[in-house]
Amino acid sequence: MMAALINKTTNQTLIPDLKVAKTFWSRGKGLLGRASLPGEEALWILRCNSIHTFFMQFPIDCVFVDKNLKVKAIYEDVRPGRLVFPVWGASSVIEMAAGTVSKTKVSVGDQLYVGA
C-alpha cells in the first residue's frame, strides 16, 4: 500500500507517492544519490527539523511540519549545497520536487494528512 500526502485545509492530494524515512540510515541518506525526484513523489523525513542539500544533484521544496502535520515553514527551490537551519516547532520535513509548493499552493498553517 502506498501512502499519499493530503492537504486537509484545501482537500487536495499533494503527493500520491509519499516515501517515509524513519530509520537512522534512511533519514541520513534522504535523497542523496538520486538523479531526480518525480513530481508525484516525495520523501517524509521523521524526527528532522533542519536539512542540507550538500552533494545533491537537484533543487527541492521543503515543507516543515509539527507533530500534528501542521505546516510550520516552507522553503522553495532549495538548491544543491545549501543548509536550512532548524525550524522552531517542526518535528519532520517533507522533501518534494522543486516547484511542487507553488503548483499545489501549500501554505504555512495548512493541515496535512498522510493516508492511503
Z-matrix of the N, CA and C atoms (Angstrom, degrees):
N
C 1 1.461
C 2 1.529 1 109.06
N 3 1.304 2 116.03 1 137.41
C 4 1.457 3 122.98 2 -177.13
C 5 1.535 4 109.20 3 -100.98
N 6 1.328 5 116.54 4 138.84
C 7 1.461 6 121.35 5 177.52
C 8 1.525 7 109.27 6 -87.61
N 9 1.328 8 115.42 7 146.24
C 10 1.461 9 121.82 8 177.16
C 11 1.524 10 108.16 9 -121.61
N 12 1.332 11 116.38 10 147.96
C 13 1.462 12 122.10 11 175.88
C 14 1.518 13 107.75 12 -101.68
N 15 1.332 14 115.44 13 122.35
C 16 1.460 15 121.47 14 -175.80
C 17 1.520 16 109.49 15 -120.97
N 18 1.336 17 116.18 16 138.05
C 19 1.459 18 121.68 17 174.04
C 20 1.525 19 106.25 18 -92.47
N 21 1.338 20 116.67 19 105.25
C 22 1.466 21 120.49 20 -178.66
C 23 1.529 22 111.76 21 -69.47
N 24 1.333 23 116.39 22 -25.81
C 25 1.465 24 120.27 23 179.96
C 26 1.530 25 110.56 24 -65.08
N 27 1.340 26 116.57 25 -40.44
C 28 1.473 27 120.58 26 -178.41
C 29 1.532 28 112.32 27 -107.22
N 30 1.342 29 116.62 28 -0.38
C 31 1.467 30 122.50 29 -178.64
C 32 1.533 31 111.41 30 54.84
N 33 1.328 32 115.75 31 48.63
C 34 1.465 33 122.56 32 -175.98
C 35 1.522 34 109.86 33 -129.01
N 36 1.333 35 116.50 34 136.39
C 37 1.455 36 120.22 35 172.68
C 38 1.519 37 107.66 36 -78.42
N 39 1.335 38 116.05 37 119.42
C 40 1.458 39 121.14 38 -178.60
C 41 1.519 40 110.89 39 -86.64
N 42 1.330 41 115.94 40 -46.84
C 43 1.463 42 122.68 41 -175.10
C 44 1.527 43 108.45 42 -135.95
N 45 1.330 44 118.44 43 114.55
C 46 1.466 45 119.20 44 179.04
C 47 1.526 46 114.34 45 -75.79
N 48 1.334 47 117.99 46 -19.09
C 49 1.464 48 121.83 47 -177.33
C 50 1.526 49 109.89 48 -127.00
N 51 1.334 50 116.44 49 87.35
C 52 1.459 51 121.95 50 -177.77
C 53 1.528 52 109.66 51 -99.63
N 54 1.334 53 115.69 52 117.17
C 55 1.462 54 121.56 53 175.47
C 56 1.529 55 107.37 54 -91.29
N 57 1.328 56 116.42 55 147.78
C 58 1.463 57 120.71 56 -178.48
C 59 1.525 58 109.74 57 -118.14
N 60 1.330 59 115.95 58 127.99
C 61 1.467 60 122.23 59 176.28
C 62 1.522 61 107.18 60 -103.99
N 63 1.337 62 116.31 61 104.54
C 64 1.457 63 119.33 62 -178.38
C 65 1.513 64 113.99 63 -118.09
N 66 1.318 65 118.40 64 -19.42
C 67 1.469 66 119.92 65 178.46
C 68 1.523 67 109.30 66 -84.04
N 69 1.320 68 115.55 67 161.01
C 70 1.461 69 120.47 68 178.33
C 71 1.531 70 110.45 69 -55.63
N 72 1.341 71 116.85 70 -45.53
C 73 1.459 72 121.83 71 -177.90
C 74 1.531 73 111.59 72 -65.31
N 75 1.335 74 117.77 73 -48.51
C 76 1.470 75 120.05 74 -177.11
C 77 1.529 76 111.69 75 -68.09
N 78 1.335 77 117.36 76 -33.18
C 79 1.462 78 120.15 77 177.23
C 80 1.518 79 110.46 78 -69.65
N 81 1.333 80 117.07 79 -39.66
C 82 1.458 81 121.10 80 179.40
C 83 1.521 82 112.75 81 -68.70
N 84 1.319 83 116.44 82 -37.37
C 85 1.462 84 121.14 83 -178.47
C 86 1.529 85 110.90 84 -75.20
N 87 1.326 86 117.01 85 -40.97
C 88 1.464 87 120.67 86 -179.25
C 89 1.521 88 111.73 87 53.78
N 90 1.318 89 116.38 88 -125.67
C 91 1.467 90 121.97 89 -179.74
C 92 1.527 91 112.45 90 -99.71
N 93 1.337 92 117.09 91 7.96
C 94 1.464 93 120.07 92 179.99
C 95 1.527 94 110.99 93 -61.47
N 96 1.314 95 115.40 94 139.93
C 97 1.458 96 120.75 95 178.69
C 98 1.516 97 113.82 96 90.88
N 99 1.315 98 116.81 97 -7.28
C 100 1.465 99 120.07 98 178.37
C 101 1.523 100 109.97 99 -92.91
N 102 1.320 101 116.36 100 145.75
C 103 1.467 102 120.77 101 179.98
C 104 1.527 103 111.47 102 -84.45
N 105 1.344 104 116.95 103 -24.37
C 106 1.463 105 120.65 104 -178.64
C 107 1.524 106 108.94 105 -163.56
N 108 1.319 107 115.47 106 174.77
C 109 1.460 108 122.30 107 177.17
C 110 1.524 109 107.15 108 -134.87
N 111 1.343 110 118.37 109 114.84
C 112 1.466 111 119.86 110 179.25
C 113 1.529 112 111.06 111 -62.07
N 114 1.315 113 116.78 112 150.91
C 115 1.458 114 122.24 113 -177.61
C 116 1.511 115 114.34 114 -61.50
N 117 1.327 116 117.67 115 -26.09
C 118 1.468 117 120.35 116 -177.61
C 119 1.532 118 112.52 117 -89.91
N 120 1.329 119 116.25 118 2.98
C 121 1.455 120 120.88 119 -176.88
C 122 1.529 121 110.17 120 -120.65
N 123 1.342 122 116.27 121 149.40
C 124 1.463 123 121.56 122 175.67
C 125 1.519 124 108.66 123 -149.75
N 126 1.327 125 115.90 124 164.82
C 127 1.458 126 121.87 125 178.14
C 128 1.521 127 108.88 126 -120.76
N 129 1.327 128 116.16 127 123.51
C 130 1.457 129 122.75 128 177.69
C 131 1.524 130 107.03 129 -99.65
N 132 1.331 131 116.57 130 112.73
C 133 1.463 132 121.53 131 -178.98
C 134 1.526 133 108.41 132 -99.72
N 135 1.327 134 115.63 133 113.03
C 136 1.458 135 121.46 134 -178.48
C 137 1.525 136 110.78 135 -77.29
N 138 1.331 137 116.21 136 155.34
C 139 1.468 138 123.25 137 179.07
C 140 1.528 139 111.31 138 50.60
N 141 1.320 140 115.78 139 55.75
C 142 1.465 141 121.00 140 -175.81
C 143 1.528 142 109.03 141 -150.06
N 144 1.353 143 116.94 142 121.03
C 145 1.468 144 118.84 143 178.51
C 146 1.522 145 112.97 144 -121.13
N 147 1.350 146 116.59 145 9.06
C 148 1.461 147 121.01 146 172.93
C 149 1.523 148 107.79 147 -151.43
N 150 1.327 149 116.64 148 155.65
C 151 1.464 150 119.97 149 -178.70
C 152 1.522 151 110.14 150 -141.19
N 153 1.319 152 114.68 151 165.52
C 154 1.459 153 120.38 152 169.78
C 155 1.523 154 107.36 153 -132.92
N 156 1.320 155 115.43 154 157.94
C 157 1.465 156 120.20 155 177.33
C 158 1.528 157 110.66 156 -120.20
N 159 1.328 158 116.39 157 26.48
C 160 1.463 159 119.82 158 176.13
C 161 1.527 160 109.18 159 -62.96
N 162 1.305 161 116.20 160 136.22
C 163 1.469 162 124.51 161 178.53
C 164 1.529 163 114.23 162 69.60
N 165 1.326 164 117.60 163 8.57
C 166 1.470 165 119.24 164 174.83
C 167 1.518 166 109.18 165 -83.24
N 168 1.331 167 115.87 166 161.40
C 169 1.460 168 120.72 167 -175.16
C 170 1.528 169 113.69 168 -109.50
N 171 1.326 170 117.60 169 0.46
C 172 1.461 171 120.38 170 -175.84
C 173 1.532 172 109.97 171 -154.17
N 174 1.343 173 117.31 172 155.32
C 175 1.468 174 120.24 173 177.58
C 176 1.530 175 111.02 174 -77.37
N 177 1.334 176 116.06 175 157.19
C 178 1.461 177 121.66 176 179.28
C 179 1.523 178 110.56 177 -137.97
N 180 1.332 179 115.84 178 159.97
C 181 1.458 180 122.83 179 167.54
C 182 1.521 181 106.77 180 -99.39
N 183 1.326 182 116.92 181 140.27
C 184 1.463 183 122.04 182 -178.82
C 185 1.520 184 109.65 183 -122.97
N 186 1.330 185 115.79 184 126.87
C 187 1.460 186 121.84 185 177.70
C 188 1.524 187 107.01 186 -116.79
N 189 1.329 188 116.06 187 111.87
C 190 1.457 189 121.44 188 179.42
C 191 1.524 190 109.25 189 -90.97
N 192 1.330 191 116.72 190 132.32
C 193 1.462 192 121.83 191 -177.06
C 194 1.524 193 110.39 192 -127.64
N 195 1.333 194 116.03 193 155.99
C 196 1.460 195 120.32 194 176.09
C 197 1.529 196 109.47 195 -86.04
N 198 1.318 197 117.32 196 -174.06
C 199 1.465 198 120.74 197 -175.45
C 200 1.530 199 112.78 198 -65.15
N 201 1.329 200 117.58 199 -18.46
C 202 1.467 201 121.93 200 177.93
C 203 1.533 202 112.36 201 -98.34
N 204 1.331 203 116.62 202 8.79
C 205 1.472 204 124.34 203 -179.31
C 206 1.530 205 113.25 204 66.97
N 207 1.307 206 116.86 205 29.37
C 208 1.457 207 121.02 206 172.16
C 209 1.527 208 107.35 207 -88.45
N 210 1.334 209 117.10 208 133.00
C 211 1.466 210 121.59 209 -175.71
C 212 1.525 211 110.02 210 -69.18
N 213 1.345 212 115.90 211 121.91
C 214 1.456 213 122.45 212 179.98
C 215 1.530 214 112.19 213 -98.55
N 216 1.340 215 116.94 214 -36.25
C 217 1.467 216 120.99 215 -177.82
C 218 1.516 217 109.17 216 -158.22
N 219 1.333 218 114.97 217 153.18
C 220 1.462 219 121.99 218 179.39
C 221 1.524 220 108.65 219 -132.51
N 222 1.316 221 115.28 220 131.82
C 223 1.468 222 121.20 221 173.69
C 224 1.517 223 107.30 222 -123.24
N 225 1.330 224 116.03 223 117.66
C 226 1.466 225 120.57 224 -177.64
C 227 1.520 226 110.93 225 -99.21
N 228 1.317 227 115.00 226 146.39
C 229 1.465 228 122.89 227 172.98
C 230 1.534 229 112.29 228 53.06
N 231 1.333 230 115.92 229 50.89
C 232 1.465 231 120.68 230 177.38
C 233 1.525 232 107.30 231 -76.96
N 234 1.309 233 115.78 232 113.31
C 235 1.463 234 121.66 233 -174.34
C 236 1.530 235 111.64 234 -80.60
N 237 1.323 236 117.03 235 160.57
C 238 1.471 237 120.17 236 176.83
C 239 1.532 238 111.62 237 -55.81
N 240 1.345 239 115.12 238 146.23
C 241 1.457 240 120.36 239 177.90
C 242 1.515 241 114.90 240 83.65
N 243 1.316 242 118.23 241 15.37
C 244 1.464 243 122.03 242 -177.70
C 245 1.520 244 111.39 243 -109.33
N 246 1.333 245 114.65 244 165.09
C 247 1.455 246 122.58 245 178.41
C 248 1.525 247 107.67 246 -128.48
N 249 1.321 248 116.90 247 131.29
C 250 1.462 249 121.66 248 173.76
C 251 1.526 250 106.21 249 -108.81
N 252 1.323 251 115.61 250 116.74
C 253 1.462 252 121.21 251 -176.81
C 254 1.526 253 111.11 252 -67.62
N 255 1.345 254 116.85 253 162.54
C 256 1.469 255 120.35 254 -177.49
C 257 1.531 256 112.74 255 -54.17
N 258 1.317 257 114.54 256 137.89
C 259 1.463 258 122.05 257 178.36
C 260 1.525 259 108.02 258 -98.80
N 261 1.323 260 115.86 259 119.73
C 262 1.460 261 121.95 260 -178.43
C 263 1.537 262 109.89 261 -59.96
N 264 1.314 263 116.79 262 125.70
C 265 1.464 264 121.51 263 176.87
C 266 1.516 265 114.83 264 87.39
N 267 1.314 266 118.26 265 -7.73
C 268 1.469 267 120.44 266 179.66
C 269 1.527 268 109.93 267 -84.07
N 270 1.334 269 115.79 268 142.98
C 271 1.463 270 119.87 269 177.70
C 272 1.523 271 111.84 270 -117.19
N 273 1.332 272 116.78 271 -13.89
C 274 1.465 273 120.11 272 176.89
C 275 1.528 274 109.40 273 -157.86
N 276 1.342 275 114.39 274 169.75
C 277 1.457 276 119.82 275 -178.63
C 278 1.526 277 109.20 276 -134.93
N 279 1.307 278 115.50 277 144.76
C 280 1.459 279 121.57 278 174.76
C 281 1.522 280 106.96 279 -112.85
N 282 1.338 281 115.15 280 118.12
C 283 1.464 282 121.16 281 -179.60
C 284 1.516 283 107.97 282 -99.46
N 285 1.330 284 115.85 283 126.22
C 286 1.463 285 121.39 284 -178.24
C 287 1.515 286 110.48 285 -133.61
N 288 1.309 287 116.32 286 167.80
C 289 1.461 288 121.49 287 -179.62
C 290 1.526 289 109.92 288 -58.16
N 291 1.333 290 116.18 289 141.83
C 292 1.466 291 120.90 290 177.21
C 293 1.525 292 109.22 291 -56.87
N 294 1.329 293 116.42 292 135.52
C 295 1.459 294 122.11 293 -179.20
C 296 1.515 295 113.48 294 98.15
N 297 1.331 296 117.80 295 -13.62
C 298 1.466 297 120.81 296 -177.98
C 299 1.519 298 111.55 297 -66.45
N 300 1.331 299 117.22 298 -40.44
C 301 1.469 300 120.81 299 -178.19
C 302 1.522 301 110.47 300 -61.21
N 303 1.334 302 117.71 301 -47.79
C 304 1.468 303 119.59 302 -178.78
C 305 1.529 304 110.98 303 -68.93
N 306 1.325 305 116.72 304 -34.80
C 307 1.470 306 120.43 305 179.81
C 308 1.531 307 111.43 306 -67.73
N 309 1.326 308 117.15 307 -39.35
C 310 1.469 309 120.63 308 -176.91
C 311 1.525 310 112.87 309 -95.97
N 312 1.344 311 116.61 310 -6.95
C 313 1.463 312 122.69 311 176.92
C 314 1.531 313 113.31 312 58.76
N 315 1.335 314 116.27 313 42.55
C 316 1.463 315 121.13 314 173.97
C 317 1.523 316 108.27 315 -69.98
N 318 1.335 317 116.96 316 140.56
C 319 1.464 318 121.17 317 -178.85
C 320 1.519 319 110.72 318 -130.05
N 321 1.332 320 115.83 319 154.80
C 322 1.458 321 121.13 320 173.00
C 323 1.528 322 106.84 321 -59.61
N 324 1.328 323 115.97 322 133.31
C 325 1.465 324 121.33 323 -178.90
C 326 1.520 325 113.27 324 99.66
N 327 1.336 326 117.98 325 -15.59
C 328 1.470 327 120.50 326 177.96
C 329 1.514 328 109.96 327 -64.09
N 330 1.324 329 115.94 328 147.64
C 331 1.461 330 122.46 329 177.00
C 332 1.518 331 108.80 330 -99.75
N 333 1.340 332 115.68 331 117.85
C 334 1.458 333 120.48 332 -179.93
C 335 1.526 334 110.01 333 -99.55
N 336 1.321 335 115.09 334 164.69
C 337 1.464 336 122.28 335 -178.60
C 338 1.518 337 108.38 336 -148.19
N 339 1.321 338 116.73 337 139.96
C 340 1.457 339 121.58 338 175.69
C 341 1.514 340 108.25 339 -110.29
N 342 1.327 341 115.90 340 121.54
C 343 1.462 342 120.77 341 -178.30
C 344 1.506 343 111.41 342 -147.01
N 345 1.324 344 114.65 343 -174.80
C 346 1.461 345 120.46 344 -177.95
C 347 1.518 346 111.45 345 -81.39
